[in-house]
Amino acid sequence: AAVSWYDEFQRLYDTIPCVEVQALKEHNDQVLHLSFSHSGCLFASCSKDCTVKIWSNELDISLQHSSNMRPYNWSYTQFSQFNSDDSLLLVSGVFVGPHNSSSGEIAVISMENFTLLSRVRNKPYDVFGCWLNETNLISGNLHRIGRITSCSVLWLNNAFQGIESENVNVVKRLFKIQNLNASTIRTVMVADCSRYDSPDLLLDYEEQLAASSTSTCPVFDLGSDSEEEEAKPKQTPELAVQELPDEGGVTAEDGLQQFFDDIMEGRVRPAMTETELETKVAELFVRNRTKPPEPNLLPTDSNSKTKYLIFTTGCLTYSPHQIGIKRILPHQMTTAGPVLGEERRSDEFFDSLDHVIDIHGHIIGMGLSPDHRYLYVNSRAWPRDCVISDPMQPPPIAEEIDLHVFDLKTMKEVKRALRAHRAYTPNEECFFIFLDVSRDFVA
């Protein structure tokens, strides 16, 4: 955008932080994450030394507090987030459970006197956790259903964990989502739609729209009735659901029972592996046991109080290749009310996602713009026409890291912003790289 080389030099010299003013050496192992308070006066650092340190962000940076989480069986701290009024700090870590299981835990620390207010189990640990509002945070749990099928439950937790009254729960179940093909829900974050038009951050929306309409970015449209239709792998004819006995108004479940009886009694030899069979059963079950998505997902002026729960997920393999979006309605934002979810009929066992964006690659980072309008996503692409036959063997991932930008007001990709970084770790060692987005820069 600069009009001259001199302007460009000035921009690079004056506005990009490039002078190291201080080196903080209090951590004695790898630093994994930094988070700033909303006021900018404090920041917190997480490390493999299993401490979370809170720093005062003055001209001369000073350590205010350090919490060692080893006494709670943590192996390291990995992520932190200040609540909106900077009175509480959420700290997420990896917890060593029985048989070295990869559980996580979330701790809440008071910024007033640095006391530990509560601890919440968080599984798998790379759910990370996040604040929904000043006093409630979201955590995850994972329940195995089969060898490659599981169920992710997202919980709303009261930060104070005390029994405030008989009508307010300490925890409440928010959503229960079926996972296929060894995938799980990870990296939860909350976007607040009421912040979209924050005047100091408002981009020229018409200009953006014009620019995006001329570009060749894919548009993700979930016009079908359910995610399963949209996300299902291309199947060979003998695997199609229609092939199941389904005559005379028989429900899919009755057909499934008949199908199983035929297999058990040797009348049918299934033309699929155990893994494919498990996925097929899970898809059929979820189709009949899922609460339909909310109509009218996109926020209007009347429902600008809406918040979106955003997370990585998948449907074809364990590596996270989709972004799931679930609207959180106003009555779900409090732990008051019934514990096990409102208006849930017995046949509504799972919640459906309201929107799914498929990245066609391994998602390695996500971050929201300060006005929560844009979602920035780092990914390493899969080969163009790859077919995944084994969920435990995801496709090879590109060395190039792509940065995608999605407009949460329209649920469309607005631009492929950058392909500058490279990474060389293979699939199974690929890890999450935190993105931070300010008004002018993405780090």
Buried (B, 14 or more C-beta within 10 A) or exposed (E): EEEEEEEEEEEEEEEEEEEEEEEEEEBEEEBBBBBBBEEEEBBBBBBBBBBBBBBEBEEEBEEBBBBEBEEBEBBBBBBBBBBEEBBBBBBBBBBEBEEEEBBBBBBBBBBEEEEEBBBBBBBBBBBBBBBBBEBBBBBBBBEEBBEBBBBBBBBBBBBBBEEEEEEBBBBBBBBBBBBBBBBBBBBBBBBBBEBBBBEEBEBEBEEBEEEBEEEEBEEBEBEEEBBBEBBBBEEEEEBEBEEBBBEEEBEBBBBBEBBBEBEEEEEBEBEBEEBBBBBBBBBBBBBEBBBEBEEEBBBEEEBEEBBBBBBBBBBBBBBBBBBBBBBBEEEBBBBEEEEEBEEBEEEBBBBBBBBBBBBBBBBBBBBBBBBBBBBBBBBBBBEEEEEBEEBEEBBEBBEBBBBBBBBBBBBBBBBBBBEEBEBEEEBEEBEBEBBBBEEEEBE
